[in-house]
Amino acid sequence: MDEKEEYISVKPSSKSLQNYIAYYYFNFSNQEDYKKRYIFYPHFRNAITIYKRSKISFSKTGSTVVPDATKEFEIIYTGIHNQSRIGEINAPFNKIGIVFQPLGINNFLSEPFSDVIKESPINDFNYFGHNFEIALKKVYNTNNVDEKVAALDAFFKDELNPLAETRIIKAVNYLFEEDLTIQELSEKLQLSRKTVLRLFRKHLNCSPKEFSNLVKFRKAIEIYQKGNSNFTELAHANKYYDQSDFIKHFKKATGFNPKKFFSGISHLGTEDTFWTLLKN
C-alpha cells in the first residue's frame, strides 16, 4: 500500500453479522496530487462501497473516481463479476467498503434479491435510505476504527431479515465443498435443473457454473498466498481438469497467465482483497 493512503480491513464485531458480512474496509487519502490505478479481479462476493465528497463514473471495463465537494455520499453496489476491471481513484478520497458473504446482502433485503438488484454496478444505490446515511455520518465522524465498526454493526443488526430460502443456501454450500456440474448439484438438492438455475438467478444473478468458477478461482488465490507456488498442485487442489485448464481459466478471468498474475498482485489489509497496482 502506498504511503500516501491508508487501507484498513476488519470483520464485524458482531459474531452473528459475520455470517452475512465478510468484512468492512476503510480506505482514504488526503494527498491532492495522488492518483492510483489498479485491476480488481472476479469474486463471488458482492459489496456496497461509499465515497464521501467524490463521484464515480463507469465504463465497460472499469470506473473512475474524482473529488466532488457537492456530493456528500456516493453509494455504489457491485455484484458478482466474472471479468477483471480497472479502477482509478483520484485523491482526496474517503472510502468505506461493506463486503458481503455469498448470499449475505440477501439477508438485509425485504424483497427478493433479483427485484432489488437488476444490474451491476449500480451508483446512487439508495436502497437503505435515510437511516443508512445517518450510520455513514457516524462512521465518517470518527477516526476510531472500533467506533466505525460499531456504527455499521448497529445499522445492519437493525436491518437483518434472514433469508428463508434454504435451497439456495444448501446449493451455495455444496459448491464451496466440491466442484459440481449443474446436473450433480440438481441431484444433490433433489431439484430439477430448471429450478436450480432459477434459484441462482433469483438470489445471486449468476448461474451455478459461473459461481463455481469464481469459488475455484478465489480458492486458488488463497492457497497460493499460503505458500503453494506449484501450479500443477494448485490446479489439482482446486479441481481443475489439468494445469492447462487452470492456466486457461486464469487468463480468461484476469488477462494474465498464473505466473504473471501472482507475481503482480498486492494484498490489501487482512482479508481477501487482492489488486494489481498499475503505473499512472
C-alpha beads as a LAMMPS data file, in Angstrom:
LAMMPS data file: protein, C-alpha beads

280 atoms
279 bonds

1 atom types
1 bond types

-500.0 500.0 xlo xhi
-500.0 500.0 ylo yhi
-500.0 500.0 zlo zhi

Masses

1 110.0

Atoms # bond

1 1 1 0.000 0.000 0.000
2 1 1 1.309 3.429 -0.973
3 1 1 2.321 5.600 1.991
4 1 1 0.031 8.328 0.622
5 1 1 -3.075 6.351 1.558
6 1 1 -4.338 4.022 4.255
7 1 1 -6.336 0.818 3.907
8 1 1 -7.800 -0.981 6.917
9 1 1 -9.972 -4.096 6.764
10 1 1 -11.790 -5.567 9.738
11 1 1 -14.533 -8.086 10.409
12 1 1 -17.803 -7.060 12.073
13 1 1 -17.560 -7.140 15.860
14 1 1 -20.887 -8.976 15.959
15 1 1 -20.361 -12.728 15.535
16 1 1 -23.861 -13.119 14.141
17 1 1 -23.206 -10.465 11.455
18 1 1 -20.051 -12.288 10.375
19 1 1 -22.342 -14.921 8.879
20 1 1 -23.539 -12.292 6.404
21 1 1 -20.785 -9.660 6.176
22 1 1 -17.259 -10.875 5.447
23 1 1 -15.564 -7.596 6.381
24 1 1 -15.611 -3.813 6.282
25 1 1 -12.774 -1.733 4.902
26 1 1 -11.749 1.897 5.241
27 1 1 -9.549 3.388 2.536
28 1 1 -8.584 7.061 2.446
29 1 1 -6.048 9.607 1.252
30 1 1 -5.739 13.356 1.734
31 1 1 -2.966 13.816 -0.843
32 1 1 -4.417 16.037 -3.554
33 1 1 -1.726 15.095 -6.086
34 1 1 -2.231 11.361 -5.565
35 1 1 -3.883 9.025 -8.071
36 1 1 -3.938 5.254 -8.163
37 1 1 -4.915 2.823 -10.893
38 1 1 -5.449 -0.829 -10.237
39 1 1 -7.003 -4.035 -11.541
40 1 1 -9.551 -5.734 -9.315
41 1 1 -10.443 -9.312 -10.013
42 1 1 -13.521 -11.569 -10.272
43 1 1 -15.160 -12.528 -6.999
44 1 1 -18.130 -14.455 -5.654
45 1 1 -18.719 -11.709 -3.081
46 1 1 -20.760 -8.577 -3.685
47 1 1 -20.230 -5.256 -1.972
48 1 1 -21.512 -1.794 -1.173
49 1 1 -18.931 0.968 -1.495
50 1 1 -19.358 4.503 -0.206
51 1 1 -17.311 7.563 -1.122
52 1 1 -17.530 10.870 0.710
53 1 1 -17.220 14.019 -1.418
54 1 1 -16.474 12.060 -4.591
55 1 1 -18.310 10.936 -7.687
56 1 1 -17.819 7.817 -9.785
57 1 1 -18.289 7.137 -13.472
58 1 1 -18.394 3.695 -15.080
59 1 1 -17.221 2.367 -18.421
60 1 1 -17.446 -1.118 -19.900
61 1 1 -14.054 -2.005 -18.445
62 1 1 -13.885 -0.129 -15.144
63 1 1 -14.542 3.003 -13.142
64 1 1 -13.075 6.424 -12.327
65 1 1 -13.483 8.293 -9.037
66 1 1 -12.815 12.023 -8.750
67 1 1 -13.345 14.512 -5.909
68 1 1 -16.704 16.301 -5.843
69 1 1 -17.352 18.676 -2.939
70 1 1 -21.046 18.923 -3.845
71 1 1 -21.774 15.227 -3.307
72 1 1 -21.982 14.104 0.321
73 1 1 -22.139 10.359 -0.377
74 1 1 -21.711 8.257 -3.494
75 1 1 -23.107 4.798 -2.697
76 1 1 -22.307 2.017 -5.145
77 1 1 -23.407 -1.601 -5.334
78 1 1 -21.050 -4.040 -7.070
79 1 1 -22.281 -7.561 -7.703
80 1 1 -20.646 -10.849 -8.507
81 1 1 -18.473 -10.292 -11.570
82 1 1 -16.663 -12.702 -13.870
83 1 1 -14.180 -10.340 -15.502
84 1 1 -11.399 -8.131 -14.212
85 1 1 -11.947 -4.375 -14.163
86 1 1 -9.685 -1.353 -13.958
87 1 1 -10.290 1.229 -11.266
88 1 1 -8.868 4.736 -10.994
89 1 1 -9.176 6.853 -7.846
90 1 1 -8.101 10.471 -7.605
91 1 1 -7.397 11.860 -4.138
92 1 1 -8.531 13.197 -1.833
93 1 1 -10.931 10.320 -1.210
94 1 1 -12.524 8.637 1.795
95 1 1 -13.979 5.235 1.053
96 1 1 -15.980 2.685 3.072
97 1 1 -16.478 -0.869 1.835
98 1 1 -19.010 -3.433 3.060
99 1 1 -18.088 -6.818 1.590
100 1 1 -20.752 -9.483 1.961
101 1 1 -20.576 -13.216 2.304
102 1 1 -22.188 -15.170 -0.549
103 1 1 -25.926 -14.529 -0.189
104 1 1 -25.026 -12.093 2.606
105 1 1 -26.724 -8.967 1.286
106 1 1 -29.911 -11.001 0.727
107 1 1 -30.346 -11.107 4.494
108 1 1 -30.793 -7.324 4.653
109 1 1 -33.397 -7.012 1.901
110 1 1 -37.155 -7.009 2.330
111 1 1 -37.720 -8.064 -1.292
112 1 1 -36.152 -10.827 -3.416
113 1 1 -32.593 -10.032 -4.454
114 1 1 -33.405 -10.039 -8.189
115 1 1 -36.173 -7.466 -7.616
116 1 1 -33.733 -5.076 -5.916
117 1 1 -30.585 -5.765 -7.948
118 1 1 -31.261 -5.712 -11.664
119 1 1 -27.777 -4.724 -12.849
120 1 1 -24.224 -4.277 -11.661
121 1 1 -22.605 -1.961 -10.843
122 1 1 -25.226 0.485 -9.544
123 1 1 -24.332 4.023 -8.484
124 1 1 -26.627 6.077 -6.266
125 1 1 -27.650 2.814 -4.608
126 1 1 -30.078 4.271 -2.081
127 1 1 -31.966 1.105 -1.118
128 1 1 -31.238 1.528 2.612
129 1 1 -32.345 5.140 2.638
130 1 1 -32.001 7.826 5.303
131 1 1 -31.091 5.535 8.204
132 1 1 -28.074 4.280 6.289
133 1 1 -26.892 7.832 5.693
134 1 1 -27.195 8.529 9.426
135 1 1 -24.977 5.489 10.103
136 1 1 -22.486 6.637 7.465
137 1 1 -22.207 10.061 9.080
138 1 1 -21.307 8.329 12.366
139 1 1 -18.623 6.338 10.582
140 1 1 -17.126 9.393 8.905
141 1 1 -17.280 11.489 12.069
142 1 1 -14.793 9.306 13.959
143 1 1 -11.228 8.209 13.329
144 1 1 -11.569 5.283 15.718
145 1 1 -11.917 2.037 13.774
146 1 1 -13.820 0.285 16.578
147 1 1 -16.372 3.103 16.583
148 1 1 -16.705 2.902 12.802
149 1 1 -17.370 -0.832 13.019
150 1 1 -19.854 -0.357 15.866
151 1 1 -21.867 2.150 13.811
152 1 1 -22.047 -0.194 10.822
153 1 1 -22.824 -3.203 13.011
154 1 1 -25.693 -1.349 14.694
155 1 1 -27.228 -0.420 11.345
156 1 1 -27.044 -3.908 9.856
157 1 1 -28.362 -5.564 13.016
158 1 1 -31.472 -3.400 12.697
159 1 1 -31.846 -4.311 9.017
160 1 1 -31.349 -8.059 9.465
161 1 1 -34.058 -10.121 7.768
162 1 1 -32.674 -13.671 7.432
163 1 1 -33.086 -15.338 4.047
164 1 1 -35.717 -18.055 4.298
165 1 1 -34.874 -19.886 1.052
166 1 1 -32.834 -22.817 2.377
167 1 1 -32.432 -24.476 -1.033
168 1 1 -30.121 -21.776 -2.391
169 1 1 -28.176 -21.757 0.885
170 1 1 -27.605 -25.529 0.545
171 1 1 -26.651 -25.118 -3.113
172 1 1 -24.007 -22.496 -2.346
173 1 1 -22.605 -24.596 0.496
174 1 1 -22.306 -27.592 -1.818
175 1 1 -20.322 -25.558 -4.353
176 1 1 -17.862 -24.494 -1.664
177 1 1 -17.373 -28.126 -0.679
178 1 1 -16.789 -29.545 -4.177
179 1 1 -16.807 -28.735 -7.873
180 1 1 -20.183 -29.907 -9.204
181 1 1 -21.879 -29.811 -12.572
182 1 1 -25.397 -28.423 -12.714
183 1 1 -26.679 -31.992 -13.037
184 1 1 -24.743 -33.173 -9.972
185 1 1 -25.915 -30.164 -7.974
186 1 1 -29.523 -30.767 -9.016
187 1 1 -29.305 -34.378 -7.892
188 1 1 -27.843 -33.427 -4.521
189 1 1 -30.618 -30.914 -3.976
190 1 1 -33.245 -33.253 -5.438
191 1 1 -34.441 -30.421 -7.649
192 1 1 -34.790 -30.017 -11.397
193 1 1 -32.066 -28.227 -13.357
194 1 1 -34.589 -25.526 -14.206
195 1 1 -35.363 -24.905 -10.533
196 1 1 -31.675 -24.743 -9.590
197 1 1 -30.941 -22.266 -12.380
198 1 1 -33.925 -20.169 -11.346
199 1 1 -32.762 -20.103 -7.704
200 1 1 -29.307 -18.867 -8.695
201 1 1 -30.693 -16.168 -10.970
202 1 1 -33.176 -15.037 -8.333
203 1 1 -30.741 -14.873 -5.399
204 1 1 -27.314 -14.330 -6.990
205 1 1 -27.826 -13.038 -10.548
206 1 1 -25.496 -15.703 -11.919
207 1 1 -25.524 -19.354 -12.972
208 1 1 -24.250 -22.227 -10.786
209 1 1 -21.344 -22.702 -13.210
210 1 1 -20.341 -19.038 -13.003
211 1 1 -20.480 -19.160 -9.215
212 1 1 -18.487 -22.398 -9.052
213 1 1 -15.764 -20.978 -11.308
214 1 1 -15.446 -17.923 -9.063
215 1 1 -15.116 -20.131 -5.987
216 1 1 -12.340 -22.156 -7.654
217 1 1 -10.539 -19.012 -8.775
218 1 1 -10.590 -17.414 -5.321
219 1 1 -9.641 -20.625 -3.552
220 1 1 -6.603 -20.867 -5.826
221 1 1 -5.514 -17.362 -4.782
222 1 1 -5.939 -18.215 -1.090
223 1 1 -3.929 -21.450 -1.394
224 1 1 -1.165 -19.733 -3.354
225 1 1 -0.906 -16.990 -0.739
226 1 1 -0.301 -19.661 1.897
227 1 1 2.900 -20.677 0.130
228 1 1 1.938 -23.153 -2.579
229 1 1 3.620 -21.994 -5.795
230 1 1 3.375 -25.302 -7.681
231 1 1 0.761 -24.645 -10.334
232 1 1 0.184 -28.349 -11.026
233 1 1 -0.669 -28.965 -7.382
234 1 1 -2.693 -25.761 -7.276
235 1 1 -4.737 -26.877 -10.292
236 1 1 -5.337 -30.291 -8.753
237 1 1 -6.297 -28.898 -5.340
238 1 1 -8.918 -26.681 -6.931
239 1 1 -10.439 -29.388 -9.158
240 1 1 -9.261 -28.003 -12.478
241 1 1 -9.128 -30.678 -15.163
242 1 1 -5.378 -30.197 -15.579
243 1 1 -2.748 -27.468 -15.488
244 1 1 -3.710 -26.331 -18.983
245 1 1 -7.319 -25.854 -17.862
246 1 1 -6.060 -23.938 -14.815
247 1 1 -3.951 -21.591 -16.960
248 1 1 -6.783 -21.065 -19.450
249 1 1 -9.240 -20.195 -16.659
250 1 1 -6.826 -17.710 -15.041
251 1 1 -6.088 -15.980 -18.346
252 1 1 -9.810 -15.636 -19.054
253 1 1 -10.543 -14.256 -15.565
254 1 1 -7.542 -11.951 -15.156
255 1 1 -5.965 -11.338 -18.551
256 1 1 -2.691 -12.857 -17.264
257 1 1 -1.238 -16.325 -17.036
258 1 1 -0.946 -17.538 -13.408
259 1 1 2.785 -16.820 -13.113
260 1 1 2.417 -13.204 -14.169
261 1 1 -0.799 -12.765 -12.179
262 1 1 0.656 -13.992 -8.900
263 1 1 3.897 -12.025 -9.342
264 1 1 1.924 -8.792 -9.698
265 1 1 -0.850 -8.880 -7.115
266 1 1 -0.842 -6.858 -3.911
267 1 1 -2.681 -7.981 -0.788
268 1 1 -4.529 -5.086 0.856
269 1 1 -5.452 -5.237 4.521
270 1 1 -6.004 -8.540 6.315
271 1 1 -8.889 -10.012 4.314
272 1 1 -9.239 -11.241 0.720
273 1 1 -8.625 -8.002 -1.190
274 1 1 -6.082 -8.568 -3.976
275 1 1 -5.330 -5.912 -6.584
276 1 1 -2.696 -5.385 -9.231
277 1 1 -1.497 -1.803 -8.909
278 1 1 -0.798 -0.083 -12.222
279 1 1 1.618 2.693 -13.057
280 1 1 -0.038 6.050 -13.709

Bonds

1 1 1 2
2 1 2 3
3 1 3 4
4 1 4 5
5 1 5 6
6 1 6 7
7 1 7 8
8 1 8 9
9 1 9 10
10 1 10 11
11 1 11 12
12 1 12 13
13 1 13 14
14 1 14 15
15 1 15 16
16 1 16 17
17 1 17 18
18 1 18 19
19 1 19 20
20 1 20 21
21 1 21 22
22 1 22 23
23 1 23 24
24 1 24 25
25 1 25 26
26 1 26 27
27 1 27 28
28 1 28 29
29 1 29 30
30 1 30 31
31 1 31 32
32 1 32 33
33 1 33 34
34 1 34 35
35 1 35 36
36 1 36 37
37 1 37 38
38 1 38 39
39 1 39 40
40 1 40 41
41 1 41 42
42 1 42 43
43 1 43 44
44 1 44 45
45 1 45 46
46 1 46 47
47 1 47 48
48 1 48 49
49 1 49 50
50 1 50 51
51 1 51 52
52 1 52 53
53 1 53 54
54 1 54 55
55 1 55 56
56 1 56 57
57 1 57 58
58 1 58 59
59 1 59 60
60 1 60 61
61 1 61 62
62 1 62 63
63 1 63 64
64 1 64 65
65 1 65 66
66 1 66 67
67 1 67 68
68 1 68 69
69 1 69 70
70 1 70 71
71 1 71 72
72 1 72 73
73 1 73 74
74 1 74 75
75 1 75 76
76 1 76 77
77 1 77 78
78 1 78 79
79 1 79 80
80 1 80 81
81 1 81 82
82 1 82 83
83 1 83 84
84 1 84 85
85 1 85 86
86 1 86 87
87 1 87 88
88 1 88 89
89 1 89 90
90 1 90 91
91 1 91 92
92 1 92 93
93 1 93 94
94 1 94 95
95 1 95 96
96 1 96 97
97 1 97 98
98 1 98 99
99 1 99 100
100 1 100 101
101 1 101 102
102 1 102 103
103 1 103 104
104 1 104 105
105 1 105 106
106 1 106 107
107 1 107 108
108 1 108 109
109 1 109 110
110 1 110 111
111 1 111 112
112 1 112 113
113 1 113 114
114 1 114 115
115 1 115 116
116 1 116 117
117 1 117 118
118 1 118 119
119 1 119 120
120 1 120 121
121 1 121 122
122 1 122 123
123 1 123 124
124 1 124 125
125 1 125 126
126 1 126 127
127 1 127 128
128 1 128 129
129 1 129 130
130 1 130 131
131 1 131 132
132 1 132 133
133 1 133 134
134 1 134 135
135 1 135 136
136 1 136 137
137 1 137 138
138 1 138 139
139 1 139 140
140 1 140 141
141 1 141 142
142 1 142 143
143 1 143 144
144 1 144 145
145 1 145 146
146 1 146 147
147 1 147 148
148 1 148 149
149 1 149 150
150 1 150 151
151 1 151 152
152 1 152 153
153 1 153 154
154 1 154 155
155 1 155 156
156 1 156 157
157 1 157 158
158 1 158 159
159 1 159 160
160 1 160 161
161 1 161 162
162 1 162 163
163 1 163 164
164 1 164 165
165 1 165 166
166 1 166 167
167 1 167 168
168 1 168 169
169 1 169 170
170 1 170 171
171 1 171 172
172 1 172 173
173 1 173 174
174 1 174 175
175 1 175 176
176 1 176 177
177 1 177 178
178 1 178 179
179 1 179 180
180 1 180 181
181 1 181 182
182 1 182 183
183 1 183 184
184 1 184 185
185 1 185 186
186 1 186 187
187 1 187 188
188 1 188 189
189 1 189 190
190 1 190 191
191 1 191 192
192 1 192 193
193 1 193 194
194 1 194 195
195 1 195 196
196 1 196 197
197 1 197 198
198 1 198 199
199 1 199 200
200 1 200 201
201 1 201 202
202 1 202 203
203 1 203 204
204 1 204 205
205 1 205 206
206 1 206 207
207 1 207 208
208 1 208 209
209 1 209 210
210 1 210 211
211 1 211 212
212 1 212 213
213 1 213 214
214 1 214 215
215 1 215 216
216 1 216 217
217 1 217 218
218 1 218 219
219 1 219 220
220 1 220 221
221 1 221 222
222 1 222 223
223 1 223 224
224 1 224 225
225 1 225 226
226 1 226 227
227 1 227 228
228 1 228 229
229 1 229 230
230 1 230 231
231 1 231 232
232 1 232 233
233 1 233 234
234 1 234 235
235 1 235 236
236 1 236 237
237 1 237 238
238 1 238 239
239 1 239 240
240 1 240 241
241 1 241 242
242 1 242 243
243 1 243 244
244 1 244 245
245 1 245 246
246 1 246 247
247 1 247 248
248 1 248 249
249 1 249 250
250 1 250 251
251 1 251 252
252 1 252 253
253 1 253 254
254 1 254 255
255 1 255 256
256 1 256 257
257 1 257 258
258 1 258 259
259 1 259 260
260 1 260 261
261 1 261 262
262 1 262 263
263 1 263 264
264 1 264 265
265 1 265 266
266 1 266 267
267 1 267 268
268 1 268 269
269 1 269 270
270 1 270 271
271 1 271 272
272 1 272 273
273 1 273 274
274 1 274 275
275 1 275 276
276 1 276 277
277 1 277 278
278 1 278 279
279 1 279 280
